[in-house]
Amino acid sequence: MSLPQRTACAEPAPILQRGQHEVFCGLTSIIWLHRKVQDAFFLVVGSRTCAHLLQSAAGVMIFSEPRFATAIMEERDLAGMADMHDELDAVVARLLERRPDIRMLVLVGSCPSEVIKLDLSKAAARLNAAHAPRHRVIAYSGSGIETTFTQGEDNFLAALIADKASSRSSGAAAKLVVLGCLADVVEDQFSRLFAELGLSGVVFLPGRDAINGLTVGPETRFILAQPYLGAAATALEARGARRIDAIFPLGAEGTSAWLRAICTAFGVDMTLFDTVITQPRRRAAEAMAHYRPWLEGRSVFFFPDSQMEPSLARFLSREMGSELVEVGSPYLHREHVAAELALLPAGVTLSEGQDVDQQIDRCRAANPDLIVCGLGLANPFEAEGRVSKWSIEFSFTPIQGFEQAGDLAELFARPLMRNAILSNGTDRRGAVR
């Protein structure tokens, strides 16, 4: 794999932390998944709290009939006074009768359903036998117990790959699988670049259609679009696909290296590669330059939240000139993020896992210019007069690719710009705004 020049040691030694932690619920991945997979319906088997979380996070009310809902478990269900499987079967039957357009029903486990040991995998198999082929039914865990919220997508993709393996597909084997949920606009941009590079047989997983089968052959390669897809990557490798190693497509540098790794794997002429990416990379550089004055030289502290932290930190450090104080991640998949870690600057503190109190103490002592953290920590930090950025926005917002590089830079710069205006009404250069 061709990578940018490395400037730091290959493997910074992380601080391993196994203490008190705070995580956002894995159900939140449904917010971007249901928008992407347009023929699927996500049915959470959970509590009223689960339903309120999804409605508030998605910004929609259930009467607008989005492609998700919650089968609410009542006290009698939790107390074992009712047969949960019979009740679930009845709920699914009513749902499919009301929404016949659903082609794939996804049962999503939650903390309450897992606590009472409700086996949704068996329920999905039973329901699939009853409703297939008109409706396929799969299941995965979106529980917030001992997980990060992005692992909901990982579990869904692993279940989707397993389902596609069990369904027959007569199509040709995919040459390249882009693994990880990408916004439609990003998928379209990458599709155009692949076409210009002469690459065919490209499948995006998840795609806009969940039902179409995925055929994996001995020549199938796949590349990760997100760094938190360990289970999904393992599922593809079990079917014979081989991973293309690359840093992730964040910023101009990351996107160029990601595309270069693909072209190298498929023998694309590098002259053609340079020609195709020249203009998109130039536009990305121009868009990022607008926000560089806000970020250059600014110290940034990353709390562990989504597993995207090493990639985001690499972007800030190498393309925006920011100084990294600490880069925390809830889990480091050494094989998948090795190249990202190697590009972090020498001397940066790297932490894996969580011990919230200790991390807060280190953050206060460092007094960074910008703190990237979850919502539960951001508001208290703001109350202390510190500038914070909600880390979940990097999951909800399209940030991959050349055309989104400026948007990614803006996400980091926006709280600093807001703070400058509120503090003295001036921008970074001192001009009155």
Secondary structure, DSSP 8 states (H G I E B T S, - for coil): -------S-SS---EEEES------GGGHHHHHHHH-TTEEEEEEE-HHHHHHHHHHHT--GGG--SEEEEE--HHHHTT-S-HHHHHHHHHHHHHHH-TT-SEEEEEE-HHHHHTT--HHHHHHHHHHHHTTTSEEEEEE---TTS-TTHHHHHHHHHHHHHHHHS---S--EEEEEES---HHHHHHHHHHHHHTT--SEEEES-S-SSS---EEEEEEEEESSTT-HHHHHHHHHTT-EE-----SBHHHHHHHHHHHHHHHTT--HHHHHHHHHHHHHHHHHHHHTTHHHHTT-EEEE-SSSS-HHHHHHHHHHHH--EEEEEEES---HHHHHHHHHTS-TT-EEEEEE-HHHHHHHHHHH--SEEEE-HHHHHHHHHTT--EEETTHHHHS--BSSTTHHHHHHHHHHHHHHHHHHHHSB-TT--B-
